[in-house]
Amino acid sequence: MKDIIDQIRTAMCDAGCSEAEIADALRECRTGDPAGLLHQLRKCRCLRMEELHESQRRVDRLDYLIRQTQKTAQSSV
């Protein structure tokens, strides 16, 4: 059981999960509730996906500014 808990903790930490998220998942693991553990893992995944999408929106905004700046630079030549 300790090996599984260590693996879950390490994987969640590597995935950028908070200490609170890790604690919630490990609590479900220790109680032997696989459905609860899955719920916690899916919740963490959903939050990471939201973060990913927000990062993508930021990159898209920068790409837009780059394209606009390139257009402006080309039209002034």
mmJSON file of the N, C-alpha and C atoms, coordinates in Angstrom:
{"data_MODEL":{"atom_site":{
"group_PDB":["ATOM","ATOM","ATOM","ATOM","ATOM","ATOM","ATOM","ATOM","ATOM","ATOM","ATOM","ATOM","ATOM","ATOM","ATOM","ATOM","ATOM","ATOM","ATOM","ATOM","ATOM","ATOM","ATOM","ATOM","ATOM","ATOM","ATOM","ATOM","ATOM","ATOM","ATOM","ATOM","ATOM","ATOM","ATOM","ATOM","ATOM","ATOM","ATOM","ATOM","ATOM","ATOM","ATOM","ATOM","ATOM","ATOM","ATOM","ATOM","ATOM","ATOM","ATOM","ATOM","ATOM","ATOM","ATOM","ATOM","ATOM","ATOM","ATOM","ATOM","ATOM","ATOM","ATOM","ATOM","ATOM","ATOM","ATOM","ATOM","ATOM","ATOM","ATOM","ATOM","ATOM","ATOM","ATOM","ATOM","ATOM","ATOM","ATOM","ATOM","ATOM","ATOM","ATOM","ATOM","ATOM","ATOM","ATOM","ATOM","ATOM","ATOM","ATOM","ATOM","ATOM","ATOM","ATOM","ATOM","ATOM","ATOM","ATOM","ATOM","ATOM","ATOM","ATOM","ATOM","ATOM","ATOM","ATOM","ATOM","ATOM","ATOM","ATOM","ATOM","ATOM","ATOM","ATOM","ATOM","ATOM","ATOM","ATOM","ATOM","ATOM","ATOM","ATOM","ATOM","ATOM","ATOM","ATOM","ATOM","ATOM","ATOM","ATOM","ATOM","ATOM","ATOM","ATOM","ATOM","ATOM","ATOM","ATOM","ATOM","ATOM","ATOM","ATOM","ATOM","ATOM","ATOM","ATOM","ATOM","ATOM","ATOM","ATOM","ATOM","ATOM","ATOM","ATOM","ATOM","ATOM","ATOM","ATOM","ATOM","ATOM","ATOM","ATOM","ATOM","ATOM","ATOM","ATOM","ATOM","ATOM","ATOM","ATOM","ATOM","ATOM","ATOM","ATOM","ATOM","ATOM","ATOM","ATOM","ATOM","ATOM","ATOM","ATOM","ATOM","ATOM","ATOM","ATOM","ATOM","ATOM","ATOM","ATOM","ATOM","ATOM","ATOM","ATOM","ATOM","ATOM","ATOM","ATOM","ATOM","ATOM","ATOM","ATOM","ATOM","ATOM","ATOM","ATOM","ATOM","ATOM","ATOM","ATOM","ATOM","ATOM","ATOM","ATOM","ATOM","ATOM","ATOM","ATOM","ATOM","ATOM","ATOM","ATOM","ATOM","ATOM","ATOM","ATOM","ATOM","ATOM","ATOM","ATOM"],
"id":[1,2,3,4,5,6,7,8,9,10,11,12,13,14,15,16,17,18,19,20,21,22,23,24,25,26,27,28,29,30,31,32,33,34,35,36,37,38,39,40,41,42,43,44,45,46,47,48,49,50,51,52,53,54,55,56,57,58,59,60,61,62,63,64,65,66,67,68,69,70,71,72,73,74,75,76,77,78,79,80,81,82,83,84,85,86,87,88,89,90,91,92,93,94,95,96,97,98,99,100,101,102,103,104,105,106,107,108,109,110,111,112,113,114,115,116,117,118,119,120,121,122,123,124,125,126,127,128,129,130,131,132,133,134,135,136,137,138,139,140,141,142,143,144,145,146,147,148,149,150,151,152,153,154,155,156,157,158,159,160,161,162,163,164,165,166,167,168,169,170,171,172,173,174,175,176,177,178,179,180,181,182,183,184,185,186,187,188,189,190,191,192,193,194,195,196,197,198,199,200,201,202,203,204,205,206,207,208,209,210,211,212,213,214,215,216,217,218,219,220,221,222,223,224,225,226,227,228,229,230,231],
"type_symbol":["N","C","C","N","C","C","N","C","C","N","C","C","N","C","C","N","C","C","N","C","C","N","C","C","N","C","C","N","C","C","N","C","C","N","C","C","N","C","C","N","C","C","N","C","C","N","C","C","N","C","C","N","C","C","N","C","C","N","C","C","N","C","C","N","C","C","N","C","C","N","C","C","N","C","C","N","C","C","N","C","C","N","C","C","N","C","C","N","C","C","N","C","C","N","C","C","N","C","C","N","C","C","N","C","C","N","C","C","N","C","C","N","C","C","N","C","C","N","C","C","N","C","C","N","C","C","N","C","C","N","C","C","N","C","C","N","C","C","N","C","C","N","C","C","N","C","C","N","C","C","N","C","C","N","C","C","N","C","C","N","C","C","N","C","C","N","C","C","N","C","C","N","C","C","N","C","C","N","C","C","N","C","C","N","C","C","N","C","C","N","C","C","N","C","C","N","C","C","N","C","C","N","C","C","N","C","C","N","C","C","N","C","C","N","C","C","N","C","C","N","C","C","N","C","C","N","C","C","N","C","C"],
"label_atom_id":["N","CA","C","N","CA","C","N","CA","C","N","CA","C","N","CA","C","N","CA","C","N","CA","C","N","CA","C","N","CA","C","N","CA","C","N","CA","C","N","CA","C","N","CA","C","N","CA","C","N","CA","C","N","CA","C","N","CA","C","N","CA","C","N","CA","C","N","CA","C","N","CA","C","N","CA","C","N","CA","C","N","CA","C","N","CA","C","N","CA","C","N","CA","C","N","CA","C","N","CA","C","N","CA","C","N","CA","C","N","CA","C","N","CA","C","N","CA","C","N","CA","C","N","CA","C","N","CA","C","N","CA","C","N","CA","C","N","CA","C","N","CA","C","N","CA","C","N","CA","C","N","CA","C","N","CA","C","N","CA","C","N","CA","C","N","CA","C","N","CA","C","N","CA","C","N","CA","C","N","CA","C","N","CA","C","N","CA","C","N","CA","C","N","CA","C","N","CA","C","N","CA","C","N","CA","C","N","CA","C","N","CA","C","N","CA","C","N","CA","C","N","CA","C","N","CA","C","N","CA","C","N","CA","C","N","CA","C","N","CA","C","N","CA","C","N","CA","C","N","CA","C","N","CA","C","N","CA","C","N","CA","C","N","CA","C","N","CA","C"],
"label_alt_id":[null,null,null,null,null,null,null,null,null,null,null,null,null,null,null,null,null,null,null,null,null,null,null,null,null,null,null,null,null,null,null,null,null,null,null,null,null,null,null,null,null,null,null,null,null,null,null,null,null,null,null,null,null,null,null,null,null,null,null,null,null,null,null,null,null,null,null,null,null,null,null,null,null,null,null,null,null,null,null,null,null,null,null,null,null,null,null,null,null,null,null,null,null,null,null,null,null,null,null,null,null,null,null,null,null,null,null,null,null,null,null,null,null,null,null,null,null,null,null,null,null,null,null,null,null,null,null,null,null,null,null,null,null,null,null,null,null,null,null,null,null,null,null,null,null,null,null,null,null,null,null,null,null,null,null,null,null,null,null,null,null,null,null,null,null,null,null,null,null,null,null,null,null,null,null,null,null,null,null,null,null,null,null,null,null,null,null,null,null,null,null,null,null,null,null,null,null,null,null,null,null,null,null,null,null,null,null,null,null,null,null,null,null,null,null,null,null,null,null,null,null,null,null,null,null,null,null,null,null,null,null],
"label_comp_id":["MET","MET","MET","LYS","LYS","LYS","ASP","ASP","ASP","ILE","ILE","ILE","ILE","ILE","ILE","ASP","ASP","ASP","GLN","GLN","GLN","ILE","ILE","ILE","ARG","ARG","ARG","THR","THR","THR","ALA","ALA","ALA","MET","MET","MET","CYS","CYS","CYS","ASP","ASP","ASP","ALA","ALA","ALA","GLY","GLY","GLY","CYS","CYS","CYS","SER","SER","SER","GLU","GLU","GLU","ALA","ALA","ALA","GLU","GLU","GLU","ILE","ILE","ILE","ALA","ALA","ALA","ASP","ASP","ASP","ALA","ALA","ALA","LEU","LEU","LEU","ARG","ARG","ARG","GLU","GLU","GLU","CYS","CYS","CYS","ARG","ARG","ARG","THR","THR","THR","GLY","GLY","GLY","ASP","ASP","ASP","PRO","PRO","PRO","ALA","ALA","ALA","GLY","GLY","GLY","LEU","LEU","LEU","LEU","LEU","LEU","HIS","HIS","HIS","GLN","GLN","GLN","LEU","LEU","LEU","ARG","ARG","ARG","LYS","LYS","LYS","CYS","CYS","CYS","ARG","ARG","ARG","CYS","CYS","CYS","LEU","LEU","LEU","ARG","ARG","ARG","MET","MET","MET","GLU","GLU","GLU","GLU","GLU","GLU","LEU","LEU","LEU","HIS","HIS","HIS","GLU","GLU","GLU","SER","SER","SER","GLN","GLN","GLN","ARG","ARG","ARG","ARG","ARG","ARG","VAL","VAL","VAL","ASP","ASP","ASP","ARG","ARG","ARG","LEU","LEU","LEU","ASP","ASP","ASP","TYR","TYR","TYR","LEU","LEU","LEU","ILE","ILE","ILE","ARG","ARG","ARG","GLN","GLN","GLN","THR","THR","THR","GLN","GLN","GLN","LYS","LYS","LYS","THR","THR","THR","ALA","ALA","ALA","GLN","GLN","GLN","SER","SER","SER","SER","SER","SER","VAL","VAL","VAL"],
"label_asym_id":["A","A","A","A","A","A","A","A","A","A","A","A","A","A","A","A","A","A","A","A","A","A","A","A","A","A","A","A","A","A","A","A","A","A","A","A","A","A","A","A","A","A","A","A","A","A","A","A","A","A","A","A","A","A","A","A","A","A","A","A","A","A","A","A","A","A","A","A","A","A","A","A","A","A","A","A","A","A","A","A","A","A","A","A","A","A","A","A","A","A","A","A","A","A","A","A","A","A","A","A","A","A","A","A","A","A","A","A","A","A","A","A","A","A","A","A","A","A","A","A","A","A","A","A","A","A","A","A","A","A","A","A","A","A","A","A","A","A","A","A","A","A","A","A","A","A","A","A","A","A","A","A","A","A","A","A","A","A","A","A","A","A","A","A","A","A","A","A","A","A","A","A","A","A","A","A","A","A","A","A","A","A","A","A","A","A","A","A","A","A","A","A","A","A","A","A","A","A","A","A","A","A","A","A","A","A","A","A","A","A","A","A","A","A","A","A","A","A","A","A","A","A","A","A","A","A","A","A","A","A","A"],
"label_entity_id":["1","1","1","1","1","1","1","1","1","1","1","1","1","1","1","1","1","1","1","1","1","1","1","1","1","1","1","1","1","1","1","1","1","1","1","1","1","1","1","1","1","1","1","1","1","1","1","1","1","1","1","1","1","1","1","1","1","1","1","1","1","1","1","1","1","1","1","1","1","1","1","1","1","1","1","1","1","1","1","1","1","1","1","1","1","1","1","1","1","1","1","1","1","1","1","1","1","1","1","1","1","1","1","1","1","1","1","1","1","1","1","1","1","1","1","1","1","1","1","1","1","1","1","1","1","1","1","1","1","1","1","1","1","1","1","1","1","1","1","1","1","1","1","1","1","1","1","1","1","1","1","1","1","1","1","1","1","1","1","1","1","1","1","1","1","1","1","1","1","1","1","1","1","1","1","1","1","1","1","1","1","1","1","1","1","1","1","1","1","1","1","1","1","1","1","1","1","1","1","1","1","1","1","1","1","1","1","1","1","1","1","1","1","1","1","1","1","1","1","1","1","1","1","1","1","1","1","1","1","1","1"],
"label_seq_id":[1,1,1,2,2,2,3,3,3,4,4,4,5,5,5,6,6,6,7,7,7,8,8,8,9,9,9,10,10,10,11,11,11,12,12,12,13,13,13,14,14,14,15,15,15,16,16,16,17,17,17,18,18,18,19,19,19,20,20,20,21,21,21,22,22,22,23,23,23,24,24,24,25,25,25,26,26,26,27,27,27,28,28,28,29,29,29,30,30,30,31,31,31,32,32,32,33,33,33,34,34,34,35,35,35,36,36,36,37,37,37,38,38,38,39,39,39,40,40,40,41,41,41,42,42,42,43,43,43,44,44,44,45,45,45,46,46,46,47,47,47,48,48,48,49,49,49,50,50,50,51,51,51,52,52,52,53,53,53,54,54,54,55,55,55,56,56,56,57,57,57,58,58,58,59,59,59,60,60,60,61,61,61,62,62,62,63,63,63,64,64,64,65,65,65,66,66,66,67,67,67,68,68,68,69,69,69,70,70,70,71,71,71,72,72,72,73,73,73,74,74,74,75,75,75,76,76,76,77,77,77],
"pdbx_PDB_ins_code":[null,null,null,null,null,null,null,null,null,null,null,null,null,null,null,null,null,null,null,null,null,null,null,null,null,null,null,null,null,null,null,null,null,null,null,null,null,null,null,null,null,null,null,null,null,null,null,null,null,null,null,null,null,null,null,null,null,null,null,null,null,null,null,null,null,null,null,null,null,null,null,null,null,null,null,null,null,null,null,null,null,null,null,null,null,null,null,null,null,null,null,null,null,null,null,null,null,null,null,null,null,null,null,null,null,null,null,null,null,null,null,null,null,null,null,null,null,null,null,null,null,null,null,null,null,null,null,null,null,null,null,null,null,null,null,null,null,null,null,null,null,null,null,null,null,null,null,null,null,null,null,null,null,null,null,null,null,null,null,null,null,null,null,null,null,null,null,null,null,null,null,null,null,null,null,null,null,null,null,null,null,null,null,null,null,null,null,null,null,null,null,null,null,null,null,null,null,null,null,null,null,null,null,null,null,null,null,null,null,null,null,null,null,null,null,null,null,null,null,null,null,null,null,null,null,null,null,null,null,null,null],
"Cartn_x":[0.826,0.0,0.863,1.965,2.838,3.413,3.755,4.287,3.269,2.016,0.961,0.772,0.757,0.59,1.752,2.965,4.135,4.052,3.6,3.468,2.423,1.3,0.246,0.747,1.375,1.896,2.895,3.825,4.85,4.227,3.324,2.696,1.873,1.125,0.308,1.17,2.247,3.173,3.791,4.224,4.794,3.777,2.493,1.438,1.045,1.639,1.363,0.177,-0.243,-1.372,-0.933,-1.872,-1.583,-1.506,-0.945,-0.867,-2.262,-3.207,-4.582,-5.196,-4.959,-5.486,-4.868,-3.569,-2.878,-3.415,-3.597,-4.109,-5.502,-6.354,-7.705,-7.659,-6.807,-6.7,-6.132,-5.116,-4.508,-5.463,-6.297,-7.303,-8.242,-8.67,-9.543,-8.817,-7.544,-6.751,-6.63,-6.339,-6.169,-7.463,-8.601,-9.87,-10.301,-9.543,-9.87,-11.066,-11.254,-12.388,-11.898,-11.829,-11.328,-12.196,-13.503,-14.382,-14.065,-13.83,-13.473,-12.129,-11.173,-9.854,-9.968,-10.726,-10.929,-11.567,-12.539,-13.2,-12.181,-11.336,-10.336,-9.333,-8.906,-7.951,-8.565,-9.817,-10.495,-10.682,-10.962,-11.095,-9.776,-8.681,-7.359,-7.055,-7.397,-7.155,-7.939,-9.172,-10.019,-9.401,-8.9,-8.261,-7.0,-6.201,-4.998,-5.372,-6.459,-6.905,-7.355,-8.04,-8.435,-7.199,-6.175,-4.935,-4.278,-4.295,-3.722,-4.449,-5.767,-6.545,-6.301,-6.171,-5.879,-4.495,-3.533,-2.201,-2.267,-3.063,-3.206,-3.828,-4.823,-5.431,-4.392,-3.511,-2.471,-1.508,-1.127,-0.238,-0.927,-2.2,-2.958,-2.967,-3.121,-3.11,-1.752,-0.693,0.643,0.85,0.381,0.488,-0.23,-1.395,-2.149,-1.326,-0.75,0.064,1.27,1.873,3.011,2.589,1.476,0.993,0.67,-0.001,-0.359,0.889,1.868,3.102,3.848,3.856,4.506,3.811,2.465,1.71,2.037,2.077,2.378,3.798,4.722,6.112,6.248,5.522,5.603,4.935,3.867,3.16,3.893,4.775,5.499,6.799,7.111,8.351,8.105],
"Cartn_y":[-1.207,0.0,1.261,1.224,2.395,2.716,1.681,1.903,2.62,2.196,2.81,4.27,4.515,5.877,6.755,6.217,6.977,7.261,6.289,6.465,7.529,7.467,8.455,9.851,9.962,11.263,11.819,10.989,11.433,11.853,11.031,11.335,12.616,12.785,13.988,15.225,15.078,16.204,16.578,15.581,15.828,16.48,16.176,16.727,18.138,18.632,19.995,20.127,19.035,19.083,19.742,20.402,21.067,20.034,20.455,19.565,19.161,20.083,19.77,18.72,18.861,17.881,16.508,16.496,15.233,14.607,15.416,14.901,14.306,14.96,14.44,13.092,12.988,11.737,10.618,10.94,9.919,9.461,10.364,9.977,8.93,9.141,8.174,6.853,6.927,5.718,4.924,5.623,4.943,4.3,4.887,4.312,3.156,2.93,1.819,2.108,3.367,3.764,4.133,3.154,3.458,4.469,4.46,5.429,6.837,6.985,8.288,8.764,7.839,8.192,8.63,7.902,8.278,9.656,9.909,11.218,12.327,12.138,13.146,13.327,12.219,12.305,13.014,12.714,13.375,14.864,15.202,16.602,17.35,16.729,17.334,17.46,16.439,16.47,17.61,17.758,18.822,20.197,20.391,21.665,21.891,20.839,20.978,21.318,20.734,21.033,22.484,22.989,24.403,25.307,24.931,25.697,25.649,24.483,24.321,25.201,25.189,25.999,27.492,27.904,29.314,29.676,28.798,29.045,29.139,28.29,28.323,29.641,30.133,31.427,32.549,32.489,33.509,33.456,32.25,32.097,32.594,32.277,32.754,34.276,34.928,36.399,36.938,36.301,36.726,36.483,35.356,35.078,36.151,36.563,37.617,38.908,39.28,40.499,40.397,39.237,39.034,39.226,38.589,38.732,40.185,40.871,42.272,43.135,42.883,43.656,43.386,42.12,41.797,42.486,42.513,43.19,44.676,45.285,46.707,46.989,46.149,46.343,46.184,45.249,45.01,46.137,46.676,47.739,49.073,49.232,50.488,50.465,49.332,49.225,49.609],
"Cartn_z":[0.0,0.0,0.0,0.765,0.824,-0.55,-1.324,-2.668,-3.552,-3.477,-4.286,-3.877,-2.581,-2.086,-2.543,-2.457,-2.924,-4.42,-5.199,-6.644,-6.972,-6.275,-6.508,-6.137,-4.983,-4.534,-5.552,-5.992,-6.942,-8.271,-8.79,-10.079,-10.009,-8.923,-8.789,-8.6,-7.863,-7.674,-9.023,-9.782,-11.113,-12.043,-11.843,-12.69,-12.267,-11.189,-10.757,-9.816,-9.223,-8.282,-6.976,-6.34,-5.068,-3.946,-2.832,-1.667,-1.195,-1.268,-0.857,-1.782,-3.085,-4.045,-3.798,-3.544,-3.274,-1.998,-0.967,0.312,0.142,-0.622,-0.857,-1.566,-2.582,-3.333,-2.456,-1.669,-0.812,0.284,0.748,1.745,1.144,-0.09,-0.762,-0.976,-1.3,-1.516,-0.218,0.86,2.159,2.651,2.32,2.76,1.863,0.795,-0.103,-0.988,-1.33,-2.164,-3.568,-4.481,-5.822,-6.563,-6.337,-6.997,-6.502,-5.227,-4.664,-5.171,-5.278,-5.807,-7.263,-8.055,-9.454,-9.569,-8.707,-8.71,-8.448,-7.448,-7.11,-8.248,-8.853,-9.959,-11.162,-11.443,-12.572,-12.309,-11.056,-10.68,-10.917,-10.504,-10.71,-12.198,-12.963,-14.404,-15.05,-14.632,-15.178,-14.897,-13.701,-13.365,-14.187,-14.391,-15.214,-16.657,-17.161,-18.522,-18.631,-17.614,-17.614,-17.654,-16.889,-16.892,-18.271,-18.88,-20.222,-21.233,-21.18,-22.115,-21.905,-20.661,-20.386,-20.928,-20.772,-21.331,-22.844,-23.465,-24.916,-25.363,-24.623,-24.96,-24.888,-23.902,-23.774,-24.954,-25.335,-26.489,-27.749,-27.9,-29.066,-29.13,-27.996,-27.966,-28.413,-27.95,-28.364,-29.851,-30.352,-31.79,-32.607,-32.127,-32.804,-32.849,-31.709,-31.661,-32.587,-32.649,-33.537,-34.991,-35.371,-36.757,-37.083,-36.169,-36.402,-36.543,-35.7,-35.748,-37.055,-37.495,-38.763,-39.926,-39.918,-40.971,-41.004,-39.831,-39.733,-40.239,-39.865,-40.299,-41.803,-42.386,-43.83,-44.611,-44.089,-44.816,-44.751,-43.786,-43.685,-44.475,-45.091,-45.888,-47.315],
"occupancy":[1.0,1.0,1.0,1.0,1.0,1.0,1.0,1.0,1.0,1.0,1.0,1.0,1.0,1.0,1.0,1.0,1.0,1.0,1.0,1.0,1.0,1.0,1.0,1.0,1.0,1.0,1.0,1.0,1.0,1.0,1.0,1.0,1.0,1.0,1.0,1.0,1.0,1.0,1.0,1.0,1.0,1.0,1.0,1.0,1.0,1.0,1.0,1.0,1.0,1.0,1.0,1.0,1.0,1.0,1.0,1.0,1.0,1.0,1.0,1.0,1.0,1.0,1.0,1.0,1.0,1.0,1.0,1.0,1.0,1.0,1.0,1.0,1.0,1.0,1.0,1.0,1.0,1.0,1.0,1.0,1.0,1.0,1.0,1.0,1.0,1.0,1.0,1.0,1.0,1.0,1.0,1.0,1.0,1.0,1.0,1.0,1.0,1.0,1.0,1.0,1.0,1.0,1.0,1.0,1.0,1.0,1.0,1.0,1.0,1.0,1.0,1.0,1.0,1.0,1.0,1.0,1.0,1.0,1.0,1.0,1.0,1.0,1.0,1.0,1.0,1.0,1.0,1.0,1.0,1.0,1.0,1.0,1.0,1.0,1.0,1.0,1.0,1.0,1.0,1.0,1.0,1.0,1.0,1.0,1.0,1.0,1.0,1.0,1.0,1.0,1.0,1.0,1.0,1.0,1.0,1.0,1.0,1.0,1.0,1.0,1.0,1.0,1.0,1.0,1.0,1.0,1.0,1.0,1.0,1.0,1.0,1.0,1.0,1.0,1.0,1.0,1.0,1.0,1.0,1.0,1.0,1.0,1.0,1.0,1.0,1.0,1.0,1.0,1.0,1.0,1.0,1.0,1.0,1.0,1.0,1.0,1.0,1.0,1.0,1.0,1.0,1.0,1.0,1.0,1.0,1.0,1.0,1.0,1.0,1.0,1.0,1.0,1.0,1.0,1.0,1.0,1.0,1.0,1.0,1.0,1.0,1.0,1.0,1.0,1.0,1.0,1.0,1.0,1.0,1.0,1.0],
"B_iso_or_equiv":[0.0,0.0,0.0,0.0,0.0,0.0,0.0,0.0,0.0,0.0,0.0,0.0,0.0,0.0,0.0,0.0,0.0,0.0,0.0,0.0,0.0,0.0,0.0,0.0,0.0,0.0,0.0,0.0,0.0,0.0,0.0,0.0,0.0,0.0,0.0,0.0,0.0,0.0,0.0,0.0,0.0,0.0,0.0,0.0,0.0,0.0,0.0,0.0,0.0,0.0,0.0,0.0,0.0,0.0,0.0,0.0,0.0,0.0,0.0,0.0,0.0,0.0,0.0,0.0,0.0,0.0,0.0,0.0,0.0,0.0,0.0,0.0,0.0,0.0,0.0,0.0,0.0,0.0,0.0,0.0,0.0,0.0,0.0,0.0,0.0,0.0,0.0,0.0,0.0,0.0,0.0,0.0,0.0,0.0,0.0,0.0,0.0,0.0,0.0,0.0,0.0,0.0,0.0,0.0,0.0,0.0,0.0,0.0,0.0,0.0,0.0,0.0,0.0,0.0,0.0,0.0,0.0,0.0,0.0,0.0,0.0,0.0,0.0,0.0,0.0,0.0,0.0,0.0,0.0,0.0,0.0,0.0,0.0,0.0,0.0,0.0,0.0,0.0,0.0,0.0,0.0,0.0,0.0,0.0,0.0,0.0,0.0,0.0,0.0,0.0,0.0,0.0,0.0,0.0,0.0,0.0,0.0,0.0,0.0,0.0,0.0,0.0,0.0,0.0,0.0,0.0,0.0,0.0,0.0,0.0,0.0,0.0,0.0,0.0,0.0,0.0,0.0,0.0,0.0,0.0,0.0,0.0,0.0,0.0,0.0,0.0,0.0,0.0,0.0,0.0,0.0,0.0,0.0,0.0,0.0,0.0,0.0,0.0,0.0,0.0,0.0,0.0,0.0,0.0,0.0,0.0,0.0,0.0,0.0,0.0,0.0,0.0,0.0,0.0,0.0,0.0,0.0,0.0,0.0,0.0,0.0,0.0,0.0,0.0,0.0,0.0,0.0,0.0,0.0,0.0,0.0],
"pdbx_formal_charge":[null,null,null,null,null,null,null,null,null,null,null,null,null,null,null,null,null,null,null,null,null,null,null,null,null,null,null,null,null,null,null,null,null,null,null,null,null,null,null,null,null,null,null,null,null,null,null,null,null,null,null,null,null,null,null,null,null,null,null,null,null,null,null,null,null,null,null,null,null,null,null,null,null,null,null,null,null,null,null,null,null,null,null,null,null,null,null,null,null,null,null,null,null,null,null,null,null,null,null,null,null,null,null,null,null,null,null,null,null,null,null,null,null,null,null,null,null,null,null,null,null,null,null,null,null,null,null,null,null,null,null,null,null,null,null,null,null,null,null,null,null,null,null,null,null,null,null,null,null,null,null,null,null,null,null,null,null,null,null,null,null,null,null,null,null,null,null,null,null,null,null,null,null,null,null,null,null,null,null,null,null,null,null,null,null,null,null,null,null,null,null,null,null,null,null,null,null,null,null,null,null,null,null,null,null,null,null,null,null,null,null,null,null,null,null,null,null,null,null,null,null,null,null,null,null,null,null,null,null,null,null],
"auth_seq_id":[1,1,1,2,2,2,3,3,3,4,4,4,5,5,5,6,6,6,7,7,7,8,8,8,9,9,9,10,10,10,11,11,11,12,12,12,13,13,13,14,14,14,15,15,15,16,16,16,17,17,17,18,18,18,19,19,19,20,20,20,21,21,21,22,22,22,23,23,23,24,24,24,25,25,25,26,26,26,27,27,27,28,28,28,29,29,29,30,30,30,31,31,31,32,32,32,33,33,33,34,34,34,35,35,35,36,36,36,37,37,37,38,38,38,39,39,39,40,40,40,41,41,41,42,42,42,43,43,43,44,44,44,45,45,45,46,46,46,47,47,47,48,48,48,49,49,49,50,50,50,51,51,51,52,52,52,53,53,53,54,54,54,55,55,55,56,56,56,57,57,57,58,58,58,59,59,59,60,60,60,61,61,61,62,62,62,63,63,63,64,64,64,65,65,65,66,66,66,67,67,67,68,68,68,69,69,69,70,70,70,71,71,71,72,72,72,73,73,73,74,74,74,75,75,75,76,76,76,77,77,77],
"auth_comp_id":["MET","MET","MET","LYS","LYS","LYS","ASP","ASP","ASP","ILE","ILE","ILE","ILE","ILE","ILE","ASP","ASP","ASP","GLN","GLN","GLN","ILE","ILE","ILE","ARG","ARG","ARG","THR","THR","THR","ALA","ALA","ALA","MET","MET","MET","CYS","CYS","CYS","ASP","ASP","ASP","ALA","ALA","ALA","GLY","GLY","GLY","CYS","CYS","CYS","SER","SER","SER","GLU","GLU","GLU","ALA","ALA","ALA","GLU","GLU","GLU","ILE","ILE","ILE","ALA","ALA","ALA","ASP","ASP","ASP","ALA","ALA","ALA","LEU","LEU","LEU","ARG","ARG","ARG","GLU","GLU","GLU","CYS","CYS","CYS","ARG","ARG","ARG","THR","THR","THR","GLY","GLY","GLY","ASP","ASP","ASP","PRO","PRO","PRO","ALA","ALA","ALA","GLY","GLY","GLY","LEU","LEU","LEU","LEU","LEU","LEU","HIS","HIS","HIS","GLN","GLN","GLN","LEU","LEU","LEU","ARG","ARG","ARG","LYS","LYS","LYS","CYS","CYS","CYS","ARG","ARG","ARG","CYS","CYS","CYS","LEU","LEU","LEU","ARG","ARG","ARG","MET","MET","MET","GLU","GLU","GLU","GLU","GLU","GLU","LEU","LEU","LEU","HIS","HIS","HIS","GLU","GLU","GLU","SER","SER","SER","GLN","GLN","GLN","ARG","ARG","ARG","ARG","ARG","ARG","VAL","VAL","VAL","ASP","ASP","ASP","ARG","ARG","ARG","LEU","LEU","LEU","ASP","ASP","ASP","TYR","TYR","TYR","LEU","LEU","LEU","ILE","ILE","ILE","ARG","ARG","ARG","GLN","GLN","GLN","THR","THR","THR","GLN","GLN","GLN","LYS","LYS","LYS","THR","THR","THR","ALA","ALA","ALA","GLN","GLN","GLN","SER","SER","SER","SER","SER","SER","VAL","VAL","VAL"],
"auth_asym_id":["A","A","A","A","A","A","A","A","A","A","A","A","A","A","A","A","A","A","A","A","A","A","A","A","A","A","A","A","A","A","A","A","A","A","A","A","A","A","A","A","A","A","A","A","A","A","A","A","A","A","A","A","A","A","A","A","A","A","A","A","A","A","A","A","A","A","A","A","A","A","A","A","A","A","A","A","A","A","A","A","A","A","A","A","A","A","A","A","A","A","A","A","A","A","A","A","A","A","A","A","A","A","A","A","A","A","A","A","A","A","A","A","A","A","A","A","A","A","A","A","A","A","A","A","A","A","A","A","A","A","A","A","A","A","A","A","A","A","A","A","A","A","A","A","A","A","A","A","A","A","A","A","A","A","A","A","A","A","A","A","A","A","A","A","A","A","A","A","A","A","A","A","A","A","A","A","A","A","A","A","A","A","A","A","A","A","A","A","A","A","A","A","A","A","A","A","A","A","A","A","A","A","A","A","A","A","A","A","A","A","A","A","A","A","A","A","A","A","A","A","A","A","A","A","A","A","A","A","A","A","A"],
"auth_atom_id":["N","CA","C","N","CA","C","N","CA","C","N","CA","C","N","CA","C","N","CA","C","N","CA","C","N","CA","C","N","CA","C","N","CA","C","N","CA","C","N","CA","C","N","CA","C","N","CA","C","N","CA","C","N","CA","C","N","CA","C","N","CA","C","N","CA","C","N","CA","C","N","CA","C","N","CA","C","N","CA","C","N","CA","C","N","CA","C","N","CA","C","N","CA","C","N","CA","C","N","CA","C","N","CA","C","N","CA","C","N","CA","C","N","CA","C","N","CA","C","N","CA","C","N","CA","C","N","CA","C","N","CA","C","N","CA","C","N","CA","C","N","CA","C","N","CA","C","N","CA","C","N","CA","C","N","CA","C","N","CA","C","N","CA","C","N","CA","C","N","CA","C","N","CA","C","N","CA","C","N","CA","C","N","CA","C","N","CA","C","N","CA","C","N","CA","C","N","CA","C","N","CA","C","N","CA","C","N","CA","C","N","CA","C","N","CA","C","N","CA","C","N","CA","C","N","CA","C","N","CA","C","N","CA","C","N","CA","C","N","CA","C","N","CA","C","N","CA","C","N","CA","C","N","CA","C","N","CA","C","N","CA","C","N","CA","C","N","CA","C"],
"pdbx_PDB_model_num":[1,1,1,1,1,1,1,1,1,1,1,1,1,1,1,1,1,1,1,1,1,1,1,1,1,1,1,1,1,1,1,1,1,1,1,1,1,1,1,1,1,1,1,1,1,1,1,1,1,1,1,1,1,1,1,1,1,1,1,1,1,1,1,1,1,1,1,1,1,1,1,1,1,1,1,1,1,1,1,1,1,1,1,1,1,1,1,1,1,1,1,1,1,1,1,1,1,1,1,1,1,1,1,1,1,1,1,1,1,1,1,1,1,1,1,1,1,1,1,1,1,1,1,1,1,1,1,1,1,1,1,1,1,1,1,1,1,1,1,1,1,1,1,1,1,1,1,1,1,1,1,1,1,1,1,1,1,1,1,1,1,1,1,1,1,1,1,1,1,1,1,1,1,1,1,1,1,1,1,1,1,1,1,1,1,1,1,1,1,1,1,1,1,1,1,1,1,1,1,1,1,1,1,1,1,1,1,1,1,1,1,1,1,1,1,1,1,1,1,1,1,1,1,1,1,1,1,1,1,1,1]
}}}
